[in-house]
Amino acid sequence: MLNKKHQKGVLNEQRAILYLIKKGFTVFQNLFGRGNVDIVAIKDNKVKLYDVKSVSVRKTGKQKGITINRIPTKQQAELGVELLLVDEQGNCKIKEDKKNELLNG
């Protein structure tokens, strides 16, 4: 049985997949649940690599209530992996890199 954190992650990956399918992508999911890439998406002969991240807010401490900033790992950046953020309501946003603003979906 999955704990709450893993349940949230699985649900948000499914939300991300549906978001990409609605955008016209053909979507492939990482079967092993580990690694730098959660989703491979193809559209117009272009391949996109995504790591799905749940939007989280700090619950304690000086930064309580602040959204946790997610950034790709060094290896993900080298591979061109983009972060696909999913909030509590299931809204998806693609964060291309730390310099770009979030793109609304």
C-alpha positions in Angstrom: 0.0 0.0 0.0 1.3 3.5 -0.9 1.7 6.2 1.7 0.0 9.5 1.2 3.0 11.1 -0.4 3.3 8.3 -3.0 -0.5 8.3 -3.6 -0.3 12.1 -4.3 2.6 11.5 -6.7 0.9 8.7 -8.6 -2.3 10.8 -8.9 -0.4 13.8 -10.1 1.5 11.8 -12.7 -1.8 10.6 -14.1 -3.1 14.2 -14.1 0.1 15.3 -16.0 -0.4 12.5 -18.6 -4.0 13.6 -19.2 -2.9 17.2 -19.5 -0.3 16.3 -22.2 -2.8 14.0 -24.0 -5.3 16.9 -24.2 -2.4 19.0 -25.6 -2.1 16.5 -28.5 1.0 14.6 -27.2 1.6 10.9 -27.5 2.7 10.0 -23.9 4.9 7.2 -22.5 5.3 6.8 -18.8 8.4 5.5 -16.9 7.5 2.0 -15.9 9.9 1.7 -13.0 9.1 4.9 -11.1 12.8 5.9 -10.7 15.1 8.0 -12.7 15.4 11.4 -14.3 12.3 11.2 -16.4 8.7 10.4 -15.5 7.1 11.0 -18.9 8.3 11.0 -22.5 5.9 13.0 -24.7 5.9 13.3 -28.5 4.2 15.8 -30.7 5.0 17.0 -34.2 8.0 14.7 -34.3 9.5 16.4 -31.3 10.3 14.5 -28.1 9.9 16.2 -24.7 11.1 14.8 -21.4 9.2 15.6 -18.2 9.7 15.1 -14.5 6.4 15.5 -12.7 6.5 17.4 -9.4 3.7 18.1 -7.0 3.4 21.7 -5.9 4.0 21.7 -2.2 3.8 24.4 0.5 6.0 24.5 3.6 4.0 23.5 6.6 6.4 24.7 9.4 9.2 27.1 10.2 10.0 30.6 9.1 8.9 29.9 5.5 5.6 28.3 6.5 3.1 28.9 3.7 5.7 29.5 1.0 5.6 27.3 -2.1 8.7 25.1 -2.4 10.7 26.0 -5.5 11.4 23.0 -7.7 14.4 22.9 -10.0 15.8 20.2 -12.3 18.9 18.3 -11.1 22.1 18.9 -12.9 21.7 15.6 -14.9 18.1 16.5 -15.8 19.2 19.9 -17.1 21.9 18.2 -19.2 19.2 15.9 -20.7 16.8 18.8 -21.3 14.2 17.5 -18.9 11.4 20.0 -18.1 9.5 20.0 -14.8 5.8 19.6 -15.1 4.2 21.0 -11.9 0.8 19.8 -10.7 -1.0 21.7 -7.9 -3.6 20.5 -5.4 -6.5 21.2 -7.8 -4.8 19.2 -10.6 -3.7 22.2 -12.6 -0.6 21.6 -14.6 2.2 24.0 -15.6 5.4 23.5 -17.4 8.5 25.1 -15.9 11.0 25.2 -18.7 13.9 26.5 -16.7 14.4 28.7 -13.7 14.7 31.8 -15.9 11.4 31.4 -17.6 8.0 32.0 -15.9 5.6 29.1 -15.6 3.5 28.5 -18.7 -0.2 28.1 -18.1 -1.9 25.0 -19.4 
